[in-house]
Amino acid sequence: MIILDDFICSRNITIRRIRLLGCKGFATKNSNGYVVMVNSQISDEEQRRTIIHELCHIKLGHLDEHVDLSEDVKECEVRELMEHLNL
């Protein structure tokens, strides 16, 4: 998990667990880096997978301003990356 920790630190990513209605989690960009919000009401395993899913969006550059991809394409790219990483 050292590589994951390095990625989180290098991108200045904050992970917060909060009560969310209607979604497992999301990521957003702020002036200092990124914030990943994950639903505290889901199981620990679902939280883990959700965090990894959102980190994949960041890794793939989906939150950058110049990205003009549909949500379907973004989700497909994340699934492919997670499969490649055996997650």
Summary of the structure (lengths in Angstrom):
residues: 87
radius of gyration: 12.6
end to end distance: 12.9
largest distance: 34.2
contacts: 218
relative contact order: 0.15
helix: 45%
strand: 22%
